């Protein structure tokens, strides 16, 4: 379940080193929400 | 399958093999993925993640086995493992698929895995951060499934994986630093057992 990276204990990594300035999950969700959406399609008059 | 379609471990996953080739593909891969997706799709965040499968943005290979599942940034592929007899996804399979989908999404969104040969500490920090993010995503999906019949089994499975501390910290709205401490404790305990 947890990606094992051998001898690198997670406790040896300070939490500040794994905290990006911008939230990775928020950015990833924004990316996912754009998938499959054709730009401008929602605004086309029928 | 034709000779020209062979790839990877001696042929296309799930395809029949011949001669000395070993077939690692799971005979029920479609059923496993469909049953897992059906559960994940009940959550709003899960539906977002499943766009990767619906739009065929990332391949998922289901392999017969009991080893680790996960996303490979080198192959840009999610590898799932399940016993050969499994015909429907169990909670651990569902959790691993959510985690793998989130990791693939992170990579596609531009958070590229660094080269461990250049800076091993940067690599370790990145992998632990990605682990934490994808586990946080699992917690989010499970929380969204609270009122469904799947919730208890998923939570039990998370506990078996040693991640109940992360889930509790997530539910309590704790900081990323506290979530990391819970994750680190689970990771290092798992490493001590292996």
gemmi code that builds the backbone of each chain (N, CA, C; Angstrom):
import gemmi

chains = {
    "A": [
        ("UNK", (0.829, -1.209, 0.000), (0.000, 0.000, 0.000), (0.859, 1.254, 0.000)),
        ("UNK", (1.857, 1.272, 0.897), (2.723, 2.440, 0.964), (3.930, 2.194, 0.072)),
        ("UNK", (4.213, 3.130, -0.812), (5.364, 3.003, -1.706), (6.626, 2.899, -0.857)),
        ("UNK", (7.291, 1.762, -0.911), (8.460, 1.512, -0.077), (9.717, 2.050, -0.752)),
        ("UNK", (10.432, 2.901, -0.068), (11.678, 3.407, -0.662), (12.866, 2.980, 0.195)),
        ("UNK", (12.821, 1.716, 0.565), (13.981, 1.100, 1.189), (14.331, 1.691, 2.535)),
        ("UNK", (15.579, 2.100, 2.678), (16.087, 2.472, 3.988), (15.749, 3.893, 4.408)),
        ("UNK", (15.040, 4.615, 3.566), (14.773, 6.003, 3.922), (13.566, 6.113, 4.836)),
        ("UNK", (13.849, 6.104, 6.128), (12.781, 6.202, 7.118), (12.023, 7.501, 6.914)),
        ("UNK", (10.710, 7.385, 6.980), (9.895, 8.583, 6.806), (10.172, 9.592, 7.911)),
        ("UNK", (10.490, 9.073, 9.089), (10.744, 9.974, 10.217), (12.013, 10.792, 10.004)),
        ("UNK", (12.888, 10.327, 9.101), (14.137, 11.061, 8.834), (13.901, 12.277, 7.948)),
        ("UNK", (12.740, 12.320, 7.325), (12.409, 13.451, 6.455), (11.544, 14.430, 7.242)),
        ("UNK", (12.013, 15.659, 7.366), (11.230, 16.644, 8.122), (9.964, 16.992, 7.344)),
        ("UNK", (8.834, 17.079, 8.047), (7.566, 17.388, 7.356), (7.631, 18.624, 6.465)),
        ("UNK", (8.463, 19.587, 6.829), (8.536, 20.817, 6.022), (9.080, 20.531, 4.622)),
        ("UNK", (9.837, 19.447, 4.495), (10.415, 19.118, 3.181), (9.384, 18.474, 2.258)),
        ("UNK", (8.290, 17.995, 2.811), (7.286, 17.370, 1.958), (6.046, 18.257, 1.808)),
        ("UNK", (6.143, 19.477, 2.293), (5.000, 20.391, 2.184), (5.240, 21.414, 1.084)),
        ("UNK", (4.634, 21.230, -0.061), (4.835, 22.200, -1.140), (4.130, 23.512, -0.837)),
        ("UNK", (4.591, 24.564, -1.477), (3.973, 25.872, -1.261), (2.505, 25.827, -1.689)),
        ("UNK", (2.270, 25.216, -2.854), (0.889, 25.073, -3.317), (0.445, 23.641, -3.037)),
        ("UNK", (-0.772, 23.485, -2.611), (-1.253, 22.145, -2.298), (-1.243, 21.252, -3.545)),
        ("UNK", (-0.519, 20.152, -3.426), (-0.432, 19.215, -4.545), (-1.802, 18.668, -4.910)),
        ("UNK", (-2.588, 18.345, -3.890), (-3.902, 17.748, -4.172), (-4.837, 18.747, -4.852)),
        ("UNK", (-4.815, 19.994, -4.401), (-5.675, 20.998, -5.035), (-5.307, 21.166, -6.507)),
        ("UNK", (-4.005, 21.261, -6.748), (-3.537, 21.436, -8.131), (-3.908, 20.210, -8.972)),
        ("UNK", (-3.763, 19.018, -8.378), (-4.084, 17.780, -9.096), (-5.577, 17.707, -9.410)),
        ("UNK", (-6.401, 18.137, -8.458), (-7.853, 18.135, -8.700), (-8.234, 19.119, -9.806)),
        ("UNK", (-7.553, 20.265, -9.811), (-7.830, 21.237, -10.890), (-7.469, 20.623, -12.236)),
        ("UNK", (-6.332, 19.930, -12.272), (-5.908, 19.273, -13.509), (-6.968, 18.247, -13.947)),
        ("UNK", (-7.419, 17.422, -13.003), (-8.407, 16.388, -13.342), (-9.711, 17.002, -13.842)),
        ("UNK", (-10.094, 18.114, -13.238), (-11.380, 18.719, -13.628), (-11.345, 19.253, -15.054)),
        ("UNK", (-10.144, 19.524, -15.560), (-10.053, 20.030, -16.942), (-10.025, 18.889, -17.962)),
        ("UNK", (-9.789, 17.661, -17.519), (-9.695, 16.539, -18.453), (-11.031, 16.274, -19.137)),
        ("UNK", (-10.987, 16.114, -20.427), (-12.196, 15.750, -21.165), (-13.125, 16.914, -21.437)),
        ("UNK", (-12.723, 18.100, -20.986), (-13.561, 19.285, -21.228), (-13.037, 20.007, -22.463)),
        ("UNK", (-13.884, 20.173, -23.442), (-13.480, 20.890, -24.646), (-13.685, 22.387, -24.407)),
        ("UNK", (-12.608, 23.174, -24.513), (-12.718, 24.608, -24.225), (-13.801, 25.276, -25.063)),
        ("UNK", (-14.625, 26.041, -24.406), (-15.621, 26.821, -25.121), (-16.918, 26.091, -25.402)),
        ("UNK", (-16.914, 24.783, -25.204), (-18.088, 23.989, -25.573), (-19.334, 24.426, -24.796)),
        ("UNK", (-19.117, 24.727, -23.510), (-20.250, 25.090, -22.666), (-20.883, 26.425, -23.083)),
        ("UNK", (-20.136, 27.209, -23.816), (-20.612, 28.553, -24.126), (-21.157, 28.678, -25.553)),
        ("UNK", (-21.169, 27.568, -26.273), (-21.654, 27.633, -27.648), (-23.176, 27.738, -27.672)),
        ("UNK", (-23.649, 28.652, -28.463), (-25.104, 28.792, -28.603), (-25.615, 27.714, -29.541)),
        ("UNK", (-26.756, 27.180, -29.209), (-27.292, 26.122, -30.070), (-28.345, 26.703, -30.997)),
    ],
    "B": [
        ("UNK", (-4.310, -12.301, -29.567), (-3.052, -11.560, -29.560), (-2.150, -12.055, -30.676)),
        ("UNK", (-1.561, -11.157, -31.381), (-0.616, -11.536, -32.417), (0.803, -11.396, -31.887)),
        ("UNK", (1.750, -11.932, -32.633), (3.153, -11.817, -32.227), (3.563, -10.358, -32.096)),
        ("UNK", (2.998, -9.512, -32.970), (3.374, -8.101, -32.960), (2.857, -7.345, -31.749)),
        ("UNK", (1.881, -7.915, -31.055), (1.297, -7.208, -29.912), (2.028, -7.512, -28.606)),
        ("UNK", (3.047, -8.360, -28.663), (3.730, -8.730, -27.436), (4.487, -7.551, -26.857)),
        ("UNK", (4.476, -7.470, -25.532), (5.212, -6.399, -24.869), (5.472, -6.803, -23.437)),
        ("UNK", (6.331, -6.057, -22.760), (6.548, -6.230, -21.329), (6.948, -7.626, -20.946)),
        ("UNK", (6.180, -8.221, -20.062), (6.536, -9.509, -19.496), (6.148, -10.657, -20.422)),
        ("UNK", (6.631, -10.615, -21.628), (6.397, -11.720, -22.554), (5.049, -11.671, -23.213)),
        ("UNK", (4.383, -10.572, -23.211), (3.104, -10.477, -23.899), (2.165, -9.511, -23.227)),
        ("UNK", (1.077, -9.264, -23.892), (0.071, -8.327, -23.385), (-0.526, -8.887, -22.094)),
        ("UNK", (-0.749, -8.030, -21.101), (-1.331, -8.500, -19.865), (-2.722, -9.064, -20.094)),
        ("UNK", (-2.962, -10.191, -19.496), (-4.283, -10.794, -19.613), (-4.436, -11.657, -20.842)),
        ("UNK", (-3.443, -11.619, -21.711), (-3.566, -12.397, -22.932), (-3.047, -13.818, -22.721)),
        ("UNK", (-3.418, -14.686, -23.624), (-2.921, -16.051, -23.545), (-1.451, -16.061, -23.929)),
        ("UNK", (-0.719, -16.993, -23.353), (0.692, -17.091, -23.665), (0.964, -18.438, -24.303)),
        ("UNK", (2.145, -18.547, -24.853), (2.507, -19.805, -25.477), (3.932, -20.160, -25.090)),
        ("UNK", (4.284, -21.411, -25.287), (5.646, -21.858, -25.023), (6.049, -21.648, -23.586)),
        ("UNK", (7.234, -21.043, -23.380), (7.763, -20.879, -22.032), (7.322, -19.565, -21.394)),
        ("UNK", (6.457, -18.802, -22.084), (6.022, -17.524, -21.523), (5.155, -17.758, -20.291)),
        ("UNK", (5.292, -16.847, -19.315), (4.457, -16.915, -18.120), (3.374, -15.861, -18.238)),
        ("UNK", (2.134, -16.262, -18.007), (1.033, -15.307, -18.089), (0.786, -14.690, -16.726)),
        ("UNK", (1.192, -13.417, -16.541), (1.005, -12.729, -15.273), (-0.343, -12.020, -15.224)),
        ("UNK", (-0.981, -11.853, -16.354), (-2.247, -11.128, -16.400), (-3.327, -11.823, -15.595)),
        ("UNK", (-4.168, -11.025, -14.919), (-5.211, -11.608, -14.078), (-6.396, -12.016, -14.942)),
        ("UNK", (-6.920, -13.247, -14.727), (-8.029, -13.702, -15.572), (-9.325, -12.913, -15.362)),
        ("UNK", (-9.439, -12.233, -14.219), (-10.663, -11.463, -13.932), (-10.357, -9.973, -13.804)),
        ("UNK", (-9.395, -9.504, -14.567), (-8.961, -8.097, -14.414), (-10.111, -7.121, -14.657)),
        ("UNK", (-10.921, -7.390, -15.670), (-12.020, -6.470, -15.973), (-13.047, -6.419, -14.844)),
        ("UNK", (-13.374, -7.612, -14.313), (-14.350, -7.658, -13.213), (-13.808, -6.923, -11.975)),
        ("UNK", (-12.507, -7.131, -11.702), (-11.898, -6.475, -10.536), (-11.927, -4.957, -10.691)),
        ("UNK", (-11.547, -4.481, -11.865), (-11.512, -3.031, -12.084), (-12.916, -2.436, -12.107)),
        ("UNK", (-13.845, -3.170, -12.700), (-15.221, -2.654, -12.759), (-15.853, -2.597, -11.367)),
        ("UNK", (-15.624, -3.655, -10.563), (-16.232, -3.655, -9.231), (-15.595, -2.588, -8.341)),
        ("UNK", (-14.276, -2.389, -8.485), (-13.610, -1.334, -7.700), (-14.096, 0.041, -8.151)),
        ("UNK", (-14.191, 0.229, -9.462), (-14.626, 1.529, -9.996), (-16.046, 1.857, -9.549)),
        ("UNK", (-16.898, 0.841, -9.477), (-18.294, 1.073, -9.081), (-18.366, 1.660, -7.677)),
        ("UNK", (-17.497, 1.182, -6.793), (-17.467, 1.713, -5.423), (-16.879, 3.122, -5.425)),
        ("UNK", (-15.741, 3.281, -6.096), (-15.050, 4.577, -6.106), (-15.939, 5.657, -6.722)),
        ("UNK", (-16.725, 5.269, -7.729), (-17.570, 6.238, -8.448), (-18.678, 6.809, -7.569)),
        ("UNK", (-18.944, 6.176, -6.430), (-19.979, 6.695, -5.532), (-19.503, 7.937, -4.779)),
        ("UNK", (-18.205, 8.217, -4.858), (-17.671, 9.412, -4.193), (-17.341, 10.472, -5.235)),
        ("UNK", (-17.535, 11.726, -4.862), (-17.289, 12.833, -5.796), (-15.816, 12.879, -6.202)),
        ("UNK", (-14.932, 12.748, -5.216), (-13.491, 12.762, -5.517), (-13.121, 11.535, -6.343)),
        ("UNK", (-13.759, 10.410, -6.033), (-13.491, 9.188, -6.797), (-13.850, 9.342, -8.265)),
        ("UNK", (-14.978, 9.998, -8.524), (-15.397, 10.219, -9.929), (-14.370, 11.058, -10.675)),
        ("UNK", (-13.797, 12.015, -9.953), (-12.763, 12.860, -10.558), (-11.546, 12.009, -10.928)),
        ("UNK", (-11.128, 11.152, -10.011), (-9.963, 10.285, -10.265), (-10.233, 9.304, -11.407)),
        ("UNK", (-11.458, 8.811, -11.469), (-11.789, 7.805, -12.496), (-11.785, 8.384, -13.909)),
        ("UNK", (-11.713, 9.714, -14.019), (-11.597, 10.302, -15.361), (-10.348, 9.770, -16.063)),
        ("UNK", (-9.323, 9.452, -15.256), (-8.088, 8.917, -15.844), (-8.345, 7.595, -16.552)),
        ("UNK", (-9.247, 6.779, -15.977), (-9.584, 5.499, -16.611), (-10.613, 5.708, -17.713)),
        ("UNK", (-11.623, 6.518, -17.420), (-12.688, 6.739, -18.399), (-12.133, 7.326, -19.697)),
        ("UNK", (-11.145, 8.192, -19.557), (-10.559, 8.849, -20.738), (-9.289, 8.137, -21.208)),
        ("UNK", (-9.023, 6.977, -20.602), (-7.856, 6.155, -20.953), (-6.554, 6.958, -20.915)),
        ("UNK", (-6.393, 7.729, -19.848), (-5.173, 8.530, -19.710), (-4.053, 7.763, -19.030)),
        ("UNK", (-4.396, 6.682, -18.337), (-3.347, 5.886, -17.686), (-3.728, 4.401, -17.755)),
        ("UNK", (-2.796, 3.553, -18.198), (-3.089, 2.112, -18.239), (-3.080, 1.509, -16.831)),
        ("UNK", (-3.947, 0.541, -16.615), (-3.945, -0.218, -15.365), (-3.779, -1.683, -15.727)),
        ("UNK", (-2.759, -2.307, -15.182), (-2.543, -3.735, -15.413), (-2.812, -4.483, -14.111)),
        ("UNK", (-3.671, -5.467, -14.169), (-3.942, -6.284, -12.990), (-3.165, -7.587, -13.142)),
        ("UNK", (-2.361, -7.863, -12.137), (-1.460, -9.013, -12.176), (-1.884, -10.007, -11.098)),
        ("UNK", (-1.727, -11.287, -11.392), (-1.980, -12.312, -10.378), (-0.860, -12.252, -9.351)),
        ("UNK", (-1.200, -12.071, -8.084), (-0.163, -12.035, -7.060), (-0.667, -11.404, -5.786)),
        ("UNK", (0.197, -11.420, -4.770), (-0.201, -10.838, -3.485), (0.785, -9.749, -3.057)),
        ("UNK", (1.611, -9.286, -3.989), (2.589, -8.257, -3.668), (1.978, -6.872, -3.688)),
        ("UNK", (2.862, -5.876, -3.663), (2.422, -4.478, -3.613), (1.802, -4.029, -4.932)),
        ("UNK", (0.786, -3.219, -4.820), (0.216, -2.554, -5.983), (0.705, -1.110, -5.971)),
        ("UNK", (0.628, -0.453, -7.115), (0.997, 0.955, -7.112), (1.263, 1.505, -8.491)),
        ("UNK", (1.489, 2.805, -8.508), (1.755, 3.511, -9.752), (3.259, 3.531, -10.022)),
        ("UNK", (3.638, 3.208, -11.251), (5.038, 3.282, -11.645), (5.229, 4.519, -12.519)),
        ("UNK", (5.969, 5.532, -12.014), (6.191, 6.727, -12.841), (7.053, 6.421, -14.059)),
        ("UNK", (7.932, 5.417, -13.949), (8.791, 5.067, -15.094), (7.940, 4.546, -16.249)),
        ("UNK", (6.979, 3.681, -15.924), (6.134, 3.080, -16.968), (4.846, 3.863, -17.182)),
        ("UNK", (4.604, 4.876, -16.351), (3.349, 5.641, -16.371), (2.147, 4.679, -16.387)),
        ("UNK", (2.225, 3.697, -15.518), (1.223, 2.638, -15.471), (0.910, 2.295, -14.014)),
        ("UNK", (-0.356, 1.977, -13.764), (-0.735, 1.503, -12.434), (-0.733, -0.023, -12.478)),
        ("UNK", (0.026, -0.624, -11.596), (0.061, -2.089, -11.500), (-0.703, -2.511, -10.248)),
        ("UNK", (-1.736, -3.314, -10.458), (-2.530, -3.818, -9.342), (-2.291, -5.310, -9.215)),
        ("UNK", (-2.313, -5.801, -7.984), (-2.159, -7.238, -7.779), (-3.357, -7.780, -7.011)),
        ("UNK", (-3.767, -8.982, -7.379), (-4.861, -9.664, -6.687), (-4.635, -11.154, -6.855)),
        ("UNK", (-5.048, -11.944, -5.853), (-4.926, -13.403, -5.995), (-5.665, -13.870, -7.245)),
        ("UNK", (-5.146, -14.905, -7.879), (-5.739, -15.381, -9.129), (-7.196, -15.770, -9.013)),
        ("UNK", (-7.629, -16.155, -7.806), (-9.015, -16.602, -7.628), (-9.987, -15.443, -7.431)),
        ("UNK", (-9.479, -14.243, -7.210), (-10.363, -13.093, -6.914), (-11.179, -12.702, -8.147)),
        ("UNK", (-12.472, -12.508, -7.940), (-13.346, -12.093, -9.049), (-13.961, -10.709, -8.822)),
        ("UNK", (-13.949, -10.260, -7.570), (-14.406, -8.895, -7.284), (-13.378, -8.212, -6.384)),
        ("UNK", (-13.358, -6.903, -6.456), (-12.359, -6.132, -5.710), (-12.659, -6.131, -4.218)),
        ("UNK", (-11.642, -6.449, -3.413), (-11.818, -6.326, -1.966), (-11.436, -4.899, -1.546)),
        ("UNK", (-11.692, -4.523, -0.286), (-11.418, -3.137, 0.127), (-9.965, -2.707, -0.093)),
        ("UNK", (-9.003, -3.618, 0.151), (-7.591, -3.249, -0.035), (-7.309, -2.934, -1.505)),
        ("UNK", (-7.919, -3.698, -2.404), (-7.741, -3.447, -3.840), (-8.305, -2.066, -4.185)),
        ("UNK", (-9.468, -1.759, -3.627), (-10.108, -0.460, -3.905), (-9.229, 0.680, -3.386)),
        ("UNK", (-8.719, 0.528, -2.172), (-7.855, 1.561, -1.582), (-6.596, 1.744, -2.432)),
        ("UNK", (-6.000, 0.632, -2.849), (-4.788, 0.717, -3.670), (-5.062, 1.362, -5.026)),
        ("UNK", (-6.243, 1.112, -5.571), (-6.570, 1.729, -6.863), (-6.757, 3.241, -6.709)),
        ("UNK", (-7.420, 3.656, -5.634), (-7.580, 5.098, -5.380), (-6.198, 5.749, -5.264)),
        ("UNK", (-5.328, 5.092, -4.484), (-3.975, 5.641, -4.274), (-3.203, 5.697, -5.592)),
        ("UNK", (-3.284, 4.626, -6.366), (-2.574, 4.596, -7.650), (-3.094, 5.649, -8.614)),
        ("UNK", (-4.407, 5.830, -8.641), (-4.996, 6.842, -9.525), (-4.537, 8.240, -9.120)),
        ("UNK", (-4.504, 8.486, -7.806), (-4.068, 9.813, -7.368), (-2.597, 10.047, -7.707)),
        ("UNK", (-1.781, 9.016, -7.539), (-0.349, 9.181, -7.848), (-0.150, 9.436, -9.345)),
        ("UNK", (-0.908, 8.732, -10.159), (-0.824, 8.962, -11.610), (-1.283, 10.375, -11.950)),
        ("UNK", (-2.340, 10.817, -11.287), (-2.858, 12.164, -11.546), (-1.834, 13.220, -11.150)),
        ("UNK", (-1.165, 12.996, -10.004), (-0.128, 13.941, -9.579), (0.961, 14.050, -10.641)),
        ("UNK", (1.394, 12.893, -11.144), (2.467, 12.890, -12.144), (2.008, 13.618, -13.407)),
        ("UNK", (0.783, 13.312, -13.853), (0.262, 13.944, -15.070), (0.023, 15.443, -14.874)),
        ("UNK", (-0.259, 15.819, -13.627), (-0.507, 17.241, -13.340), (0.790, 18.038, -13.279)),
        ("UNK", (1.918, 17.354, -13.396), (3.192, 18.065, -13.454), (4.121, 17.856, -12.282)),
        ("UNK", (3.686, 17.088, -11.290), (4.558, 16.809, -10.147), (5.399, 15.576, -10.476)),
        ("UNK", (6.453, 15.803, -11.238), (7.268, 14.705, -11.770), (8.196, 14.115, -10.708)),
        ("UNK", (8.290, 12.810, -10.704), (9.191, 12.124, -9.778), (10.642, 12.471, -10.116)),
        ("UNK", (11.407, 12.975, -9.134), (12.805, 13.330, -9.422), (13.683, 12.089, -9.576)),
        ("UNK", (14.822, 12.286, -10.196), (15.774, 11.195, -10.401), (16.501, 10.911, -9.076)),
        ("UNK", (16.354, 9.700, -8.536), (17.011, 9.404, -7.253), (18.528, 9.448, -7.336)),
        ("UNK", (19.086, 9.298, -8.541), (20.556, 9.309, -8.679), (21.125, 10.717, -8.516)),
        ("UNK", (20.279, 11.719, -8.696), (20.765, 13.099, -8.592), (20.776, 13.599, -7.153)),
        ("UNK", (19.708, 13.308, -6.424), (19.608, 13.782, -5.036), (18.658, 12.836, -4.303)),
        ("UNK", (19.261, 11.904, -3.587), (18.452, 10.854, -2.960), (17.537, 11.428, -1.870)),
        ("UNK", (17.990, 12.469, -1.196), (17.156, 13.059, -0.143), (15.939, 13.769, -0.744)),
        ("UNK", (16.172, 14.446, -1.872), (15.049, 15.112, -2.552), (14.055, 14.063, -3.039)),
        ("UNK", (14.599, 12.948, -3.515), (13.739, 11.854, -3.989), (12.920, 11.275, -2.822)),
        ("UNK", (13.603, 11.008, -1.702), (12.904, 10.437, -0.536), (11.821, 11.387, -0.046)),
        ("UNK", (12.135, 12.677, 0.000), (11.146, 13.672, 0.443), (9.953, 13.689, -0.502)),
        ("UNK", (10.247, 13.610, -1.798), (9.181, 13.639, -2.793), (8.267, 12.414, -2.643)),
        ("UNK", (8.876, 11.237, -2.532), (8.079, 10.002, -2.446), (7.236, 9.978, -1.175)),
        ("UNK", (7.840, 10.407, -0.067), (7.054, 10.437, 1.176), (5.921, 11.460, 1.071)),
        ("UNK", (6.202, 12.593, 0.438), (5.146, 13.594, 0.240), (4.038, 13.064, -0.646)),
        ("UNK", (4.427, 12.366, -1.697), (3.418, 11.794, -2.603), (2.604, 10.712, -1.889)),
        ("UNK", (3.288, 9.876, -1.106), (2.574, 8.864, -0.320), (1.533, 9.517, 0.575)),
        ("UNK", (1.964, 10.579, 1.266), (1.042, 11.259, 2.184), (-0.141, 11.847, 1.419)),
        ("UNK", (0.144, 12.484, 0.288), (-0.942, 13.089, -0.489), (-1.933, 12.032, -0.982)),
        ("UNK", (-1.405, 10.927, -1.480), (-2.321, 9.915, -2.032), (-3.099, 9.210, -0.919)),
        ("UNK", (-2.480, 9.067, 0.250), (-3.209, 8.476, 1.385), (-4.273, 9.464, 1.883)),
        ("UNK", (-3.934, 10.745, 1.868), (-4.929, 11.768, 2.232), (-6.116, 11.705, 1.268)),
        ("UNK", (-5.810, 11.465, -0.006), (-6.884, 11.341, -1.006), (-7.761, 10.115, -0.701)),
        ("UNK", (-7.114, 9.020, -0.308), (-7.874, 7.820, 0.077), (-8.815, 8.166, 1.232)),
        ("UNK", (-8.292, 8.906, 2.228), (-9.117, 9.305, 3.381), (-10.310, 10.140, 2.917)),
        ("UNK", (-10.066, 11.039, 1.952), (-11.139, 11.907, 1.454), (-12.238, 11.066, 0.791)),
        ("UNK", (-11.826, 10.108, -0.024), (-12.809, 9.268, -0.715), (-13.594, 8.438, 0.312)),
        ("UNK", (-12.875, 7.857, 1.270), (-13.563, 7.031, 2.277), (-14.547, 7.884, 3.078)),
        ("UNK", (-14.132, 9.102, 3.422), (-15.041, 9.991, 4.163), (-16.297, 10.265, 3.331)),
        ("UNK", (-16.117, 10.456, 2.039), (-17.270, 10.728, 1.174), (-18.189, 9.515, 1.031)),
        ("UNK", (-17.640, 8.346, 1.379), (-18.447, 7.118, 1.289), (-19.051, 6.731, 2.642)),
        ("UNK", (-18.983, 7.658, 3.606), (-19.432, 7.359, 4.972), (-20.824, 6.739, 5.028)),
        ("UNK", (-21.733, 7.256, 4.213), (-23.120, 6.784, 4.312), (-23.420, 5.626, 3.363)),
        ("UNK", (-22.406, 5.007, 2.819), (-22.623, 3.874, 1.919), (-22.310, 2.565, 2.648)),
        ("UNK", (-22.733, 1.433, 2.093), (-22.448, 0.141, 2.744), (-20.963, -0.234, 2.688)),
        ("UNK", (-20.171, 0.475, 1.889), (-18.753, 0.120, 1.728), (-17.882, 0.697, 2.843)),
        ("UNK", (-18.418, 1.691, 3.561), (-17.594, 2.486, 4.475), (-16.873, 1.644, 5.529)),
        ("UNK", (-17.609, 0.794, 6.227), (-17.007, 0.031, 7.333), (-15.881, -0.859, 6.847)),
        ("UNK", (-16.102, -1.556, 5.738), (-15.067, -2.456, 5.227), (-13.823, -1.688, 4.783)),
        ("UNK", (-14.040, -0.529, 4.160), (-12.891, 0.281, 3.718), (-12.096, 0.788, 4.922)),
        ("UNK", (-12.827, 1.211, 5.950), (-12.149, 1.718, 7.148), (-11.398, 0.593, 7.859)),
        ("UNK", (-12.005, -0.579, 7.912), (-11.312, -1.734, 8.524), (-10.039, -2.054, 7.760)),
        ("UNK", (-10.118, -1.985, 6.441), (-8.948, -2.282, 5.621), (-7.851, -1.244, 5.843)),
        ("UNK", (-8.253, 0.010, 5.976), (-7.283, 1.074, 6.238), (-6.586, 0.820, 7.583)),
        ("UNK", (-7.343, 0.347, 8.552), (-6.775, 0.029, 9.865), (-5.776, -1.119, 9.748)),
        ("UNK", (-6.145, -2.148, 8.967), (-5.225, -3.277, 8.766), (-3.924, -2.828, 8.117)),
        ("UNK", (-4.012, -1.782, 7.305), (-2.816, -1.259, 6.648), (-2.030, -0.311, 7.569)),
        ("UNK", (-2.537, -0.126, 8.783), (-1.836, 0.714, 9.764), (-2.073, 2.198, 9.586)),
        ("UNK", (-3.100, 2.551, 8.785), (-3.284, 3.960, 8.443), (-4.476, 4.608, 9.152)),
        ("UNK", (-4.986, 3.950, 10.186), (-6.133, 4.512, 10.891), (-5.776, 5.830, 11.584)),
        ("UNK", (-4.504, 5.964, 12.003), (-4.050, 7.205, 12.641), (-4.116, 8.377, 11.667)),
        ("UNK", (-3.750, 8.103, 10.402), (-3.811, 9.162, 9.379), (-5.271, 9.536, 9.146)),
        ("UNK", (-6.138, 8.537, 9.074), (-7.556, 8.812, 8.815), (-8.154, 9.652, 9.947)),
        ("UNK", (-7.832, 9.270, 11.191), (-8.375, 10.011, 12.335), (-7.880, 11.462, 12.312)),
        ("UNK", (-6.583, 11.629, 12.019), (-6.029, 12.994, 11.950), (-6.701, 13.785, 10.826)),
        ("UNK", (-6.995, 13.111, 9.703), (-7.659, 13.779, 8.570), (-9.075, 14.211, 8.971)),
        ("UNK", (-9.809, 13.285, 9.591), (-11.186, 13.580, 9.996), (-11.223, 14.720, 11.024)),
        ("UNK", (-10.209, 14.733, 11.889), (-10.148, 15.769, 12.929), (-9.644, 17.100, 12.385)),
        ("UNK", (-9.308, 17.143, 11.100), (-8.866, 18.388, 10.482), (-7.483, 18.835, 10.927)),
        ("UNK", (-6.638, 17.866, 11.278), (-5.290, 18.200, 11.747), (-4.434, 18.750, 10.601)),
        ("UNK", (-3.312, 19.376, 10.990), (-2.414, 19.992, 10.005), (-1.687, 18.919, 9.193)),
        ("UNK", (-1.116, 19.363, 8.084), (-0.351, 18.441, 7.245), (0.829, 17.845, 8.017)),
        ("UNK", (1.380, 18.643, 8.921), (2.513, 18.163, 9.717), (2.078, 16.993, 10.618)),
        ("UNK", (0.907, 17.118, 11.216), (0.397, 16.028, 12.071), (0.073, 14.806, 11.215)),
        ("UNK", (-0.526, 15.047, 10.040), (-0.812, 13.925, 9.126), (0.491, 13.219, 8.757)),
        ("UNK", (1.533, 14.016, 8.519), (2.813, 13.410, 8.147), (3.378, 12.569, 9.294)),
        ("UNK", (3.240, 13.062, 10.511), (3.748, 12.307, 11.665), (3.039, 10.956, 11.760)),
        ("UNK", (1.730, 10.950, 11.530), (0.965, 9.697, 11.559), (1.391, 8.771, 10.423)),
        ("UNK", (1.579, 9.352, 9.243), (2.019, 8.562, 8.089), (3.404, 7.978, 8.355)),
        ("UNK", (4.326, 8.820, 8.852), (5.710, 8.386, 9.081), (5.742, 7.241, 10.082)),
        ("UNK", (4.925, 7.342, 11.092), (4.880, 6.291, 12.095), (4.375, 4.975, 11.471)),
        ("UNK", (3.360, 5.073, 10.596), (2.824, 3.879, 9.919), (3.857, 3.310, 8.943)),
        ("UNK", (4.529, 4.184, 8.210), (5.514, 3.740, 7.225), (6.674, 3.031, 7.903)),
        ("UNK", (7.192, 3.664, 8.959), (8.373, 3.099, 9.618), (8.018, 1.807, 10.361)),
        ("UNK", (6.767, 1.708, 10.854), (6.341, 0.452, 11.475), (6.254, -0.650, 10.442)),
        ("UNK", (5.723, -0.310, 9.272), (5.617, -1.291, 8.179), (7.007, -1.752, 7.740)),
        ("UNK", (7.927, -0.809, 7.665), (9.294, -1.116, 7.231), (9.971, -2.027, 8.262)),
        ("UNK", (9.659, -1.805, 9.529), (10.238, -2.644, 10.583), (9.734, -4.065, 10.546)),
        ("UNK", (8.507, -4.209, 10.016), (7.904, -5.561, 9.946), (8.432, -6.344, 8.772)),
        ("UNK", (8.855, -5.599, 7.693), (9.226, -6.315, 6.478), (10.663, -6.815, 6.539)),
    ],
}
model = gemmi.Model(1)
for chain_id, residues in chains.items():
    chain = gemmi.Chain(chain_id)
    for i, (resn, *xyz) in enumerate(residues, 1):
        res = gemmi.Residue()
        res.name, res.seqid = resn, gemmi.SeqId(i, " ")
        for name, pos in zip(("N", "CA", "C"), xyz):
            atom = gemmi.Atom()
            atom.name, atom.element = name, gemmi.Element(name[0])
            atom.pos, atom.b_iso = gemmi.Position(*pos), 0.0
            res.add_atom(atom)
        chain.add_residue(res)
    model.add_chain(chain)
structure = gemmi.Structure()
structure.add_model(model)
structure.setup_entities()
